Amino acid sequence: MDPYGFVMAIIAMSVVFSGLILLYLTFKYVSRLYTLDIKKRFKRRNPEKEITDADIEETSGEINAAIALALHMYKTQLHDMEDTVITIQKVAKAYSPWSSKIYGLRRTPK
């Protein structure tokens, strides 16, 4: 019923822009779901026992150094047990003219 197509263009643009807005809102709120701490939200609060800063024991530098040394020694022991032999063998290939340049050349036009 629209001879020039203005109504069809407006409907098409509104569908596209509403889809873009819907995608924007979906991505915006899905990213917020990944930042939520669900365990913290559903954990019951016990008012009698509050965790204070004195309860949290910080690890000393000596403990961190011992952990790092143990990890380093574990990794180096794994690396030393590897026994690999690398061999390079030349494989004879038959001639294949698929990439030959002479078949792609043409005569120059006169």
Biopython code that builds the backbone (N, CA, C, O; Angstrom):
import numpy as np
from Bio.PDB.StructureBuilder import StructureBuilder

atoms = [
    (1, "MET", "N", (0.813, -1.200, 0.000)),
    (1, "MET", "CA", (0.000, 0.000, 0.000)),
    (1, "MET", "C", (0.857, 1.265, 0.000)),
    (1, "MET", "O", (0.348, 2.365, -0.213)),
    (2, "ASP", "N", (2.134, 1.105, 0.235)),
    (2, "ASP", "CA", (3.042, 2.241, 0.291)),
    (2, "ASP", "C", (3.809, 2.315, -1.036)),
    (2, "ASP", "O", (4.677, 1.478, -1.281)),
    (3, "PRO", "N", (3.515, 3.278, -1.882)),
    (3, "PRO", "CA", (4.122, 3.287, -3.206)),
    (3, "PRO", "C", (5.626, 3.607, -3.188)),
    (3, "PRO", "O", (6.349, 3.138, -4.067)),
    (4, "TYR", "N", (6.110, 4.374, -2.233)),
    (4, "TYR", "CA", (7.520, 4.761, -2.212)),
    (4, "TYR", "C", (8.356, 3.957, -1.205)),
    (4, "TYR", "O", (9.584, 4.030, -1.243)),
    (5, "GLY", "N", (7.745, 3.225, -0.344)),
    (5, "GLY", "CA", (8.462, 2.370, 0.590)),
    (5, "GLY", "C", (8.967, 3.054, 1.848)),
    (5, "GLY", "O", (9.862, 2.529, 2.512)),
    (6, "PHE", "N", (8.413, 4.222, 2.197)),
    (6, "PHE", "CA", (8.862, 4.905, 3.410)),
    (6, "PHE", "C", (8.470, 4.142, 4.667)),
    (6, "PHE", "O", (9.267, 4.028, 5.598)),
    (7, "VAL", "N", (7.271, 3.628, 4.700)),
    (7, "VAL", "CA", (6.796, 2.894, 5.881)),
    (7, "VAL", "C", (7.618, 1.616, 6.051)),
    (7, "VAL", "O", (7.986, 1.250, 7.167)),
    (8, "MET", "N", (7.898, 0.953, 4.954)),
    (8, "MET", "CA", (8.710, -0.264, 5.021)),
    (8, "MET", "C", (10.119, 0.048, 5.524)),
    (8, "MET", "O", (10.674, -0.723, 6.307)),
    (9, "ALA", "N", (10.700, 1.155, 5.092)),
    (9, "ALA", "CA", (12.039, 1.549, 5.545)),
    (9, "ALA", "C", (12.034, 1.877, 7.034)),
    (9, "ALA", "O", (12.958, 1.495, 7.752)),
    (10, "ILE", "N", (11.018, 2.570, 7.503)),
    (10, "ILE", "CA", (10.922, 2.912, 8.931)),
    (10, "ILE", "C", (10.744, 1.645, 9.767)),
    (10, "ILE", "O", (11.365, 1.511, 10.821)),
    (11, "ILE", "N", (9.912, 0.727, 9.314)),
    (11, "ILE", "CA", (9.719, -0.534, 10.046)),
    (11, "ILE", "C", (11.018, -1.334, 10.084)),
    (11, "ILE", "O", (11.379, -1.883, 11.125)),
    (12, "ALA", "N", (11.718, -1.402, 8.958)),
    (12, "ALA", "CA", (12.964, -2.163, 8.908)),
    (12, "ALA", "C", (14.020, -1.549, 9.823)),
    (12, "ALA", "O", (14.722, -2.272, 10.531)),
    (13, "MET", "N", (14.139, -0.226, 9.815)),
    (13, "MET", "CA", (15.120, 0.426, 10.680)),
    (13, "MET", "C", (14.752, 0.265, 12.152)),
    (13, "MET", "O", (15.637, 0.099, 12.991)),
    (14, "SER", "N", (13.477, 0.310, 12.476)),
    (14, "SER", "CA", (13.079, 0.143, 13.881)),
    (14, "SER", "C", (13.346, -1.283, 14.353)),
    (14, "SER", "O", (13.732, -1.485, 15.505)),
    (15, "VAL", "N", (13.149, -2.266, 13.493)),
    (15, "VAL", "CA", (13.444, -3.652, 13.871)),
    (15, "VAL", "C", (14.939, -3.825, 14.107)),
    (15, "VAL", "O", (15.337, -4.460, 15.083)),
    (16, "VAL", "N", (15.767, -3.276, 13.237)),
    (16, "VAL", "CA", (17.223, -3.402, 13.383)),
    (16, "VAL", "C", (17.705, -2.690, 14.642)),
    (16, "VAL", "O", (18.484, -3.258, 15.407)),
    (17, "PHE", "N", (17.262, -1.470, 14.869)),
    (17, "PHE", "CA", (17.713, -0.730, 16.050)),
    (17, "PHE", "C", (17.198, -1.343, 17.344)),
    (17, "PHE", "O", (17.911, -1.341, 18.348)),
    (18, "SER", "N", (15.975, -1.869, 17.345)),
    (18, "SER", "CA", (15.488, -2.527, 18.559)),
    (18, "SER", "C", (16.276, -3.806, 18.828)),
    (18, "SER", "O", (16.529, -4.140, 19.986)),
    (19, "GLY", "N", (16.666, -4.523, 17.781)),
    (19, "GLY", "CA", (17.522, -5.701, 17.967)),
    (19, "GLY", "C", (18.882, -5.330, 18.519)),
    (19, "GLY", "O", (19.412, -6.029, 19.382)),
    (20, "LEU", "N", (19.460, -4.228, 18.029)),
    (20, "LEU", "CA", (20.746, -3.777, 18.547)),
    (20, "LEU", "C", (20.653, -3.356, 20.011)),
    (20, "LEU", "O", (21.552, -3.650, 20.800)),
    (21, "ILE", "N", (19.586, -2.681, 20.373)),
    (21, "ILE", "CA", (19.387, -2.284, 21.773)),
    (21, "ILE", "C", (19.213, -3.510, 22.650)),
    (21, "ILE", "O", (19.754, -3.566, 23.754)),
    (22, "LEU", "N", (18.466, -4.488, 22.172)),
    (22, "LEU", "CA", (18.269, -5.723, 22.930)),
    (22, "LEU", "C", (19.593, -6.470, 23.125)),
    (22, "LEU", "O", (19.857, -6.974, 24.216)),
    (23, "LEU", "N", (20.421, -6.547, 22.088)),
    (23, "LEU", "CA", (21.742, -7.175, 22.215)),
    (23, "LEU", "C", (22.633, -6.421, 23.190)),
    (23, "LEU", "O", (23.345, -7.040, 23.981)),
    (24, "TYR", "N", (22.604, -5.097, 23.145)),
    (24, "TYR", "CA", (23.401, -4.293, 24.065)),
    (24, "TYR", "C", (23.008, -4.571, 25.508)),
    (24, "TYR", "O", (23.871, -4.784, 26.359)),
    (25, "LEU", "N", (21.726, -4.570, 25.784)),
    (25, "LEU", "CA", (21.264, -4.810, 27.151)),
    (25, "LEU", "C", (21.586, -6.229, 27.602)),
    (25, "LEU", "O", (21.934, -6.448, 28.762)),
    (26, "THR", "N", (21.472, -7.186, 26.700)),
    (26, "THR", "CA", (21.791, -8.574, 27.047)),
    (26, "THR", "C", (23.255, -8.709, 27.426)),
    (26, "THR", "O", (23.571, -9.299, 28.459)),
    (27, "PHE", "N", (24.153, -8.175, 26.613)),
    (27, "PHE", "CA", (25.580, -8.274, 26.918)),
    (27, "PHE", "C", (25.942, -7.501, 28.181)),
    (27, "PHE", "O", (26.823, -7.915, 28.935)),
    (28, "LYS", "N", (25.269, -6.390, 28.409)),
    (28, "LYS", "CA", (25.563, -5.584, 29.588)),
    (28, "LYS", "C", (25.209, -6.349, 30.860)),
    (28, "LYS", "O", (25.987, -6.348, 31.814)),
    (29, "TYR", "N", (24.056, -6.996, 30.888)),
    (29, "TYR", "CA", (23.631, -7.676, 32.104)),
    (29, "TYR", "C", (24.238, -9.067, 32.243)),
    (29, "TYR", "O", (24.349, -9.565, 33.364)),
    (30, "VAL", "N", (24.630, -9.704, 31.163)),
    (30, "VAL", "CA", (25.305, -10.993, 31.268)),
    (30, "VAL", "C", (26.689, -10.781, 31.867)),
    (30, "VAL", "O", (27.152, -11.615, 32.646)),
    (31, "SER", "N", (27.356, -9.691, 31.524)),
    (31, "SER", "CA", (28.668, -9.421, 32.108)),
    (31, "SER", "C", (28.562, -9.179, 33.605)),
    (31, "SER", "O", (29.499, -9.490, 34.340)),
    (32, "ARG", "N", (27.479, -8.649, 34.064)),
    (32, "ARG", "CA", (27.290, -8.456, 35.507)),
    (32, "ARG", "C", (27.082, -9.780, 36.224)),
    (32, "ARG", "O", (27.425, -9.900, 37.400)),
    (33, "LEU", "N", (26.524, -10.784, 35.534)),
    (33, "LEU", "CA", (26.339, -12.087, 36.166)),
    (33, "LEU", "C", (27.670, -12.740, 36.489)),
    (33, "LEU", "O", (27.787, -13.444, 37.491)),
    (34, "TYR", "N", (28.675, -12.515, 35.650)),
    (34, "TYR", "CA", (29.972, -13.125, 35.884)),
    (34, "TYR", "C", (30.732, -12.463, 37.025)),
    (34, "TYR", "O", (31.645, -13.069, 37.586)),
    (35, "THR", "N", (30.378, -11.248, 37.373)),
    (35, "THR", "CA", (31.079, -10.562, 38.449)),
    (35, "THR", "C", (30.423, -10.794, 39.804)),
    (35, "THR", "O", (30.995, -10.422, 40.828)),
    (36, "LEU", "N", (29.252, -11.392, 39.836)),
    (36, "LEU", "CA", (28.586, -11.646, 41.110)),
    (36, "LEU", "C", (29.266, -12.783, 41.853)),
    (36, "LEU", "O", (29.746, -13.735, 41.237)),
    (37, "ASP", "N", (29.308, -12.687, 43.156)),
    (37, "ASP", "CA", (29.821, -13.755, 43.989)),
    (37, "ASP", "C", (28.612, -14.465, 44.588)),
    (37, "ASP", "O", (28.075, -14.043, 45.612)),
    (38, "ILE", "N", (28.192, -15.545, 43.938)),
    (38, "ILE", "CA", (26.956, -16.224, 44.322)),
    (38, "ILE", "C", (27.104, -16.913, 45.668)),
    (38, "ILE", "O", (26.162, -16.922, 46.460)),
    (39, "LYS", "N", (28.281, -17.495, 45.944)),
    (39, "LYS", "CA", (28.479, -18.164, 47.229)),
    (39, "LYS", "C", (28.357, -17.170, 48.376)),
    (39, "LYS", "O", (27.785, -17.480, 49.421)),
    (40, "LYS", "N", (28.891, -15.994, 48.175)),
    (40, "LYS", "CA", (28.823, -14.972, 49.212)),
    (40, "LYS", "C", (27.388, -14.510, 49.430)),
    (40, "LYS", "O", (26.993, -14.204, 50.554)),
    (41, "ARG", "N", (26.625, -14.460, 48.371)),
    (41, "ARG", "CA", (25.250, -13.983, 48.469)),
    (41, "ARG", "C", (24.350, -14.979, 49.197)),
    (41, "ARG", "O", (23.472, -14.580, 49.962)),
    (42, "PHE", "N", (24.570, -16.295, 48.957)),
    (42, "PHE", "CA", (23.715, -17.305, 49.566)),
    (42, "PHE", "C", (24.228, -17.821, 50.907)),
    (42, "PHE", "O", (23.563, -18.622, 51.562)),
    (43, "LYS", "N", (25.395, -17.369, 51.310)),
    (43, "LYS", "CA", (25.951, -17.811, 52.575)),
    (43, "LYS", "C", (25.201, -17.138, 53.727)),
    (43, "LYS", "O", (24.957, -15.931, 53.716)),
    (44, "ARG", "N", (24.846, -17.951, 54.712)),
    (44, "ARG", "CA", (24.138, -17.392, 55.865)),
    (44, "ARG", "C", (25.113, -16.616, 56.726)),
    (44, "ARG", "O", (26.266, -17.010, 56.905)),
    (45, "ARG", "N", (24.635, -15.521, 57.246)),
    (45, "ARG", "CA", (25.474, -14.697, 58.096)),
    (45, "ARG", "C", (25.294, -15.123, 59.539)),
    (45, "ARG", "O", (24.173, -15.282, 60.022)),
    (46, "ASN", "N", (26.403, -15.304, 60.212)),
    (46, "ASN", "CA", (26.386, -15.671, 61.616)),
    (46, "ASN", "C", (26.851, -14.459, 62.410)),
    (46, "ASN", "O", (28.041, -14.143, 62.408)),
    (47, "PRO", "N", (25.930, -13.771, 63.092)),
    (47, "PRO", "CA", (26.328, -12.542, 63.784)),
    (47, "PRO", "C", (27.240, -12.792, 64.982)),
    (47, "PRO", "O", (27.980, -11.893, 65.382)),
    (48, "GLU", "N", (27.203, -14.015, 65.575)),
    (48, "GLU", "CA", (28.050, -14.268, 66.735)),
    (48, "GLU", "C", (29.519, -14.333, 66.347)),
    (48, "GLU", "O", (30.386, -13.902, 67.106)),
    (49, "LYS", "N", (29.795, -14.867, 65.177)),
    (49, "LYS", "CA", (31.184, -15.040, 64.771)),
    (49, "LYS", "C", (31.473, -14.127, 63.590)),
    (49, "LYS", "O", (31.090, -14.419, 62.457)),
    (50, "GLU", "N", (32.128, -13.060, 63.855)),
    (50, "GLU", "CA", (32.551, -12.126, 62.824)),
    (50, "GLU", "C", (34.044, -12.297, 62.605)),
    (50, "GLU", "O", (34.801, -12.415, 63.568)),
    (51, "ILE", "N", (34.465, -12.311, 61.388)),
    (51, "ILE", "CA", (35.887, -12.446, 61.076)),
    (51, "ILE", "C", (36.532, -11.069, 61.170)),
    (51, "ILE", "O", (36.079, -10.108, 60.549)),
    (52, "THR", "N", (37.570, -11.000, 61.938)),
    (52, "THR", "CA", (38.286, -9.730, 62.096)),
    (52, "THR", "C", (39.635, -9.836, 61.405)),
    (52, "THR", "O", (40.032, -10.906, 60.943)),
    (53, "ASP", "N", (40.320, -8.728, 61.344)),
    (53, "ASP", "CA", (41.643, -8.715, 60.718)),
    (53, "ASP", "C", (42.649, -9.535, 61.517)),
    (53, "ASP", "O", (43.606, -10.061, 60.949)),
    (54, "ALA", "N", (42.446, -9.651, 62.817)),
    (54, "ALA", "CA", (43.373, -10.425, 63.652)),
    (54, "ALA", "C", (43.234, -11.919, 63.373)),
    (54, "ALA", "O", (44.195, -12.665, 63.563)),
    (55, "ASP", "N", (42.070, -12.373, 62.929)),
    (55, "ASP", "CA", (41.850, -13.784, 62.637)),
    (55, "ASP", "C", (42.558, -14.224, 61.355)),
    (55, "ASP", "O", (42.916, -15.393, 61.208)),
    (56, "ILE", "N", (42.752, -13.313, 60.459)),
    (56, "ILE", "CA", (43.362, -13.652, 59.184)),
    (56, "ILE", "C", (44.873, -13.653, 59.362)),
    (56, "ILE", "O", (45.472, -12.626, 59.681)),
    (57, "GLU", "N", (45.482, -14.814, 59.153)),
    (57, "GLU", "CA", (46.925, -14.940, 59.320)),
    (57, "GLU", "C", (47.594, -14.756, 57.976)),
    (57, "GLU", "O", (47.261, -15.440, 57.008)),
    (58, "GLU", "N", (48.522, -13.846, 57.918)),
    (58, "GLU", "CA", (49.224, -13.604, 56.675)),
    (58, "GLU", "C", (50.428, -14.524, 56.587)),
    (58, "GLU", "O", (51.073, -14.818, 57.593)),
    (59, "THR", "N", (50.725, -14.971, 55.386)),
    (59, "THR", "CA", (51.880, -15.835, 55.202)),
    (59, "THR", "C", (53.134, -14.979, 55.153)),
    (59, "THR", "O", (53.130, -13.872, 54.615)),
    (60, "SER", "N", (54.197, -15.506, 55.719)),
    (60, "SER", "CA", (55.450, -14.756, 55.742)),
    (60, "SER", "C", (56.207, -14.989, 54.439)),
    (60, "SER", "O", (55.824, -15.829, 53.625)),
    (61, "GLY", "N", (57.270, -14.243, 54.260)),
    (61, "GLY", "CA", (58.092, -14.387, 53.068)),
    (61, "GLY", "C", (58.803, -15.721, 53.021)),
    (61, "GLY", "O", (59.073, -16.241, 51.939)),
    (62, "GLU", "N", (59.112, -16.287, 54.183)),
    (62, "GLU", "CA", (59.783, -17.580, 54.232)),
    (62, "GLU", "C", (58.890, -18.687, 53.686)),
    (62, "GLU", "O", (59.349, -19.576, 52.968)),
    (63, "ILE", "N", (57.625, -18.622, 54.032)),
    (63, "ILE", "CA", (56.679, -19.634, 53.535)),
    (63, "ILE", "C", (56.523, -19.509, 52.029)),
    (63, "ILE", "O", (56.492, -20.509, 51.312)),
    (64, "ASN", "N", (56.426, -18.290, 51.562)),
    (64, "ASN", "CA", (56.304, -18.077, 50.112)),
    (64, "ASN", "C", (57.547, -18.567, 49.376)),
    (64, "ASN", "O", (57.440, -19.148, 48.296)),
    (65, "ALA", "N", (58.725, -18.335, 49.955)),
    (65, "ALA", "CA", (59.967, -18.796, 49.327)),
    (65, "ALA", "C", (60.027, -20.317, 49.299)),
    (65, "ALA", "O", (60.474, -20.894, 48.308)),
    (66, "ALA", "N", (59.585, -20.978, 50.369)),
    (66, "ALA", "CA", (59.591, -22.440, 50.408)),
    (66, "ALA", "C", (58.645, -23.018, 49.359)),
    (66, "ALA", "O", (58.967, -24.009, 48.704)),
    (67, "ILE", "N", (57.498, -22.407, 49.204)),
    (67, "ILE", "CA", (56.532, -22.866, 48.193)),
    (67, "ILE", "C", (57.110, -22.680, 46.793)),
    (67, "ILE", "O", (57.005, -23.569, 45.947)),
    (68, "ALA", "N", (57.719, -21.525, 46.556)),
    (68, "ALA", "CA", (58.293, -21.265, 45.240)),
    (68, "ALA", "C", (59.426, -22.234, 44.932)),
    (68, "ALA", "O", (59.539, -22.718, 43.806)),
    (69, "LEU", "N", (60.282, -22.528, 45.941)),
    (69, "LEU", "CA", (61.376, -23.462, 45.741)),
    (69, "LEU", "C", (60.856, -24.864, 45.448)),
    (69, "LEU", "O", (61.389, -25.553, 44.578)),
    (70, "ALA", "N", (59.818, -25.292, 46.168)),
    (70, "ALA", "CA", (59.247, -26.617, 45.933)),
    (70, "ALA", "C", (58.657, -26.720, 44.529)),
    (70, "ALA", "O", (58.825, -27.736, 43.855)),
    (71, "LEU", "N", (57.975, -25.681, 44.094)),
    (71, "LEU", "CA", (57.425, -25.685, 42.729)),
    (71, "LEU", "C", (58.535, -25.705, 41.687)),
    (71, "LEU", "O", (58.427, -26.405, 40.680)),
    (72, "HIS", "N", (59.589, -24.952, 41.916)),
    (72, "HIS", "CA", (60.715, -24.921, 40.973)),
    (72, "HIS", "C", (61.385, -26.290, 40.889)),
    (72, "HIS", "O", (61.687, -26.771, 39.797)),
    (73, "MET", "N", (61.613, -26.910, 42.033)),
    (73, "MET", "CA", (62.253, -28.221, 42.026)),
    (73, "MET", "C", (61.368, -29.268, 41.348)),
    (73, "MET", "O", (61.868, -30.130, 40.626)),
    (74, "TYR", "N", (60.076, -29.194, 41.576)),
    (74, "TYR", "CA", (59.146, -30.131, 40.938)),
    (74, "TYR", "C", (59.185, -29.971, 39.423)),
    (74, "TYR", "O", (59.235, -30.961, 38.693)),
    (75, "LYS", "N", (59.164, -28.725, 38.949)),
    (75, "LYS", "CA", (59.174, -28.476, 37.509)),
    (75, "LYS", "C", (60.481, -28.928, 36.864)),
    (75, "LYS", "O", (60.468, -29.488, 35.767)),
    (76, "THR", "N", (61.622, -28.689, 37.542)),
    (76, "THR", "CA", (62.898, -29.088, 36.946)),
    (76, "THR", "C", (63.054, -30.603, 36.939)),
    (76, "THR", "O", (63.676, -31.143, 36.025)),
    (77, "GLN", "N", (62.521, -31.288, 37.905)),
    (77, "GLN", "CA", (62.594, -32.745, 37.909)),
    (77, "GLN", "C", (61.751, -33.334, 36.793)),
    (77, "GLN", "O", (62.132, -34.335, 36.186)),
    (78, "LEU", "N", (60.622, -32.727, 36.522)),
    (78, "LEU", "CA", (59.797, -33.206, 35.405)),
    (78, "LEU", "C", (60.526, -33.008, 34.085)),
    (78, "LEU", "O", (60.450, -33.852, 33.193)),
    (79, "HIS", "N", (61.223, -31.904, 33.967)),
    (79, "HIS", "CA", (61.903, -31.605, 32.718)),
    (79, "HIS", "C", (63.092, -32.542, 32.491)),
    (79, "HIS", "O", (63.381, -32.917, 31.354)),
    (80, "ASP", "N", (63.774, -32.915, 33.564)),
    (80, "ASP", "CA", (64.943, -33.769, 33.417)),
    (80, "ASP", "C", (64.594, -35.194, 33.018)),
    (80, "ASP", "O", (65.431, -35.882, 32.436)),
    (81, "MET", "N", (63.402, -35.651, 33.307)),
    (81, "MET", "CA", (63.030, -37.020, 32.995)),
    (81, "MET", "C", (62.591, -37.193, 31.549)),
    (81, "MET", "O", (62.348, -38.317, 31.110)),
    (82, "GLU", "N", (62.487, -36.117, 30.814)),
    (82, "GLU", "CA", (62.087, -36.227, 29.419)),
    (82, "GLU", "C", (63.226, -36.834, 28.617)),
    (82, "GLU", "O", (64.376, -36.418, 28.756)),
    (83, "ASP", "N", (62.917, -37.804, 27.788)),
    (83, "ASP", "CA", (63.924, -38.418, 26.935)),
    (83, "ASP", "C", (63.367, -38.413, 25.516)),
    (83, "ASP", "O", (62.558, -39.266, 25.151)),
    (84, "THR", "N", (63.801, -37.458, 24.735)),
    (84, "THR", "CA", (63.273, -37.303, 23.398)),
    (84, "THR", "C", (64.403, -37.350, 22.389)),
    (84, "THR", "O", (65.466, -36.766, 22.603)),
    (85, "VAL", "N", (64.172, -38.037, 21.305)),
    (85, "VAL", "CA", (65.145, -38.095, 20.229)),
    (85, "VAL", "C", (64.498, -37.457, 19.007)),
    (85, "VAL", "O", (63.455, -37.903, 18.529)),
    (86, "ILE", "N", (65.135, -36.419, 18.522)),
    (86, "ILE", "CA", (64.603, -35.725, 17.355)),
    (86, "ILE", "C", (65.374, -36.206, 16.138)),
    (86, "ILE", "O", (66.600, -36.113, 16.089)),
    (87, "THR", "N", (64.661, -36.709, 15.178)),
    (87, "THR", "CA", (65.295, -37.153, 13.941)),
    (87, "THR", "C", (64.652, -36.432, 12.773)),
    (87, "THR", "O", (63.441, -36.210, 12.747)),
    (88, "ILE", "N", (65.473, -36.077, 11.822)),
    (88, "ILE", "CA", (64.977, -35.434, 10.614)),
    (88, "ILE", "C", (65.291, -36.366, 9.456)),
    (88, "ILE", "O", (66.450, -36.684, 9.190)),
    (89, "GLN", "N", (64.259, -36.790, 8.785)),
    (89, "GLN", "CA", (64.436, -37.691, 7.654)),
    (89, "GLN", "C", (63.977, -36.993, 6.392)),
    (89, "GLN", "O", (62.905, -36.390, 6.348)),
    (90, "LYS", "N", (64.806, -37.086, 5.373)),
    (90, "LYS", "CA", (64.442, -36.485, 4.102)),
    (90, "LYS", "C", (63.542, -37.454, 3.350)),
    (90, "LYS", "O", (63.873, -38.629, 3.183)),
    (91, "VAL", "N", (62.416, -36.952, 2.903)),
    (91, "VAL", "CA", (61.450, -37.777, 2.200)),
    (91, "VAL", "C", (61.520, -37.428, 0.721)),
    (91, "VAL", "O", (61.433, -36.259, 0.346)),
    (92, "ALA", "N", (61.676, -38.427, -0.099)),
    (92, "ALA", "CA", (61.726, -38.205, -1.541)),
    (92, "ALA", "C", (60.302, -38.017, -2.054)),
    (92, "ALA", "O", (59.417, -38.832, -1.793)),
    (93, "LYS", "N", (60.101, -36.923, -2.789)),
    (93, "LYS", "CA", (58.773, -36.636, -3.322)),
    (93, "LYS", "C", (58.819, -36.716, -4.837)),
    (93, "LYS", "O", (59.793, -36.305, -5.467)),
    (94, "ALA", "N", (57.782, -37.235, -5.394)),
    (94, "ALA", "CA", (57.675, -37.278, -6.847)),
    (94, "ALA", "C", (57.343, -35.871, -7.352)),
    (94, "ALA", "O", (56.772, -35.061, -6.622)),
    (95, "TYR", "N", (57.699, -35.595, -8.583)),
    (95, "TYR", "CA", (57.439, -34.280, -9.164)),
    (95, "TYR", "C", (55.937, -34.061, -9.294)),
    (95, "TYR", "O", (55.208, -34.921, -9.787)),
    (96, "SER", "N", (55.496, -32.901, -8.845)),
    (96, "SER", "CA", (54.090, -32.546, -8.948)),
    (96, "SER", "C", (53.993, -31.205, -9.662)),
    (96, "SER", "O", (54.487, -30.207, -9.138)),
    (97, "PRO", "N", (53.373, -31.146, -10.838)),
    (97, "PRO", "CA", (53.348, -29.904, -11.612)),
    (97, "PRO", "C", (52.249, -28.921, -11.204)),
    (97, "PRO", "O", (51.972, -27.977, -11.944)),
    (98, "TRP", "N", (51.630, -29.120, -10.064)),
    (98, "TRP", "CA", (50.518, -28.232, -9.712)),
    (98, "TRP", "C", (50.961, -26.799, -9.490)),
    (98, "TRP", "O", (50.176, -25.873, -9.695)),
    (99, "SER", "N", (52.213, -26.597, -9.071)),
    (99, "SER", "CA", (52.666, -25.233, -8.822)),
    (99, "SER", "C", (53.674, -24.754, -9.864)),
    (99, "SER", "O", (54.339, -23.738, -9.663)),
    (100, "SER", "N", (53.787, -25.462, -10.948)),
    (100, "SER", "CA", (54.754, -25.098, -11.973)),
    (100, "SER", "C", (54.305, -23.812, -12.665)),
    (100, "SER", "O", (53.135, -23.654, -13.014)),
    (101, "LYS", "N", (55.253, -22.901, -12.854)),
    (101, "LYS", "CA", (54.929, -21.590, -13.419)),
    (101, "LYS", "C", (54.712, -21.644, -14.928)),
    (101, "LYS", "O", (54.066, -20.755, -15.483)),
    (102, "ILE", "N", (55.228, -22.650, -15.594)),
    (102, "ILE", "CA", (55.132, -22.662, -17.056)),
    (102, "ILE", "C", (53.700, -22.873, -17.520)),
    (102, "ILE", "O", (53.345, -22.461, -18.624)),
    (103, "TYR", "N", (52.874, -23.505, -16.699)),
    (103, "TYR", "CA", (51.485, -23.719, -17.105)),
    (103, "TYR", "C", (50.639, -22.466, -16.907)),
    (103, "TYR", "O", (49.543, -22.369, -17.459)),
    (104, "GLY", "N", (51.128, -21.515, -16.133)),
    (104, "GLY", "CA", (50.378, -20.294, -15.898)),
    (104, "GLY", "C", (50.724, -19.182, -16.864)),
    (104, "GLY", "O", (50.026, -18.169, -16.889)),
    (105, "LEU", "N", (51.772, -19.325, -17.663)),
    (105, "LEU", "CA", (52.188, -18.267, -18.581)),
    (105, "LEU", "C", (51.295, -18.254, -19.811)),
    (105, "LEU", "O", (50.841, -19.296, -20.285)),
    (106, "ARG", "N", (51.059, -17.067, -20.307)),
    (106, "ARG", "CA", (50.242, -16.903, -21.500)),
    (106, "ARG", "C", (51.023, -16.125, -22.551)),
    (106, "ARG", "O", (52.000, -15.442, -22.245)),
    (107, "ARG", "N", (50.589, -16.238, -23.748)),
    (107, "ARG", "CA", (51.222, -15.446, -24.811)),
    (107, "ARG", "C", (50.719, -14.017, -24.696)),
    (107, "ARG", "O", (49.572, -13.773, -24.322)),
    (108, "THR", "N", (51.589, -13.086, -25.022)),
    (108, "THR", "CA", (51.185, -11.675, -24.976)),
    (108, "THR", "C", (50.297, -11.397, -26.176)),
    (108, "THR", "O", (50.555, -11.900, -27.270)),
    (109, "PRO", "N", (49.255, -10.604, -25.984)),
    (109, "PRO", "CA", (48.360, -10.284, -27.093)),
    (109, "PRO", "C", (49.051, -9.392, -28.128)),
    (109, "PRO", "O", (49.903, -8.572, -27.785)),
    (110, "LYS", "N", (48.676, -9.561, -29.385)),
    (110, "LYS", "CA", (49.276, -8.784, -30.471)),
    (110, "LYS", "C", (48.505, -7.513, -30.746)),
    (110, "LYS", "O", (48.878, -6.744, -31.632)),
]
sb = StructureBuilder()
sb.init_structure("model")
sb.init_model(0)
sb.init_chain("A")
sb.init_seg("    ")
for serial, (resi, resn, name, xyz) in enumerate(atoms, 1):
    if name == "N":
        sb.init_residue(resn, " ", resi, " ")
    sb.init_atom(name, np.array(xyz, "f"), 0.0, 1.0, " ", f" {name:<3s}", serial, name[0])
structure = sb.get_structure()
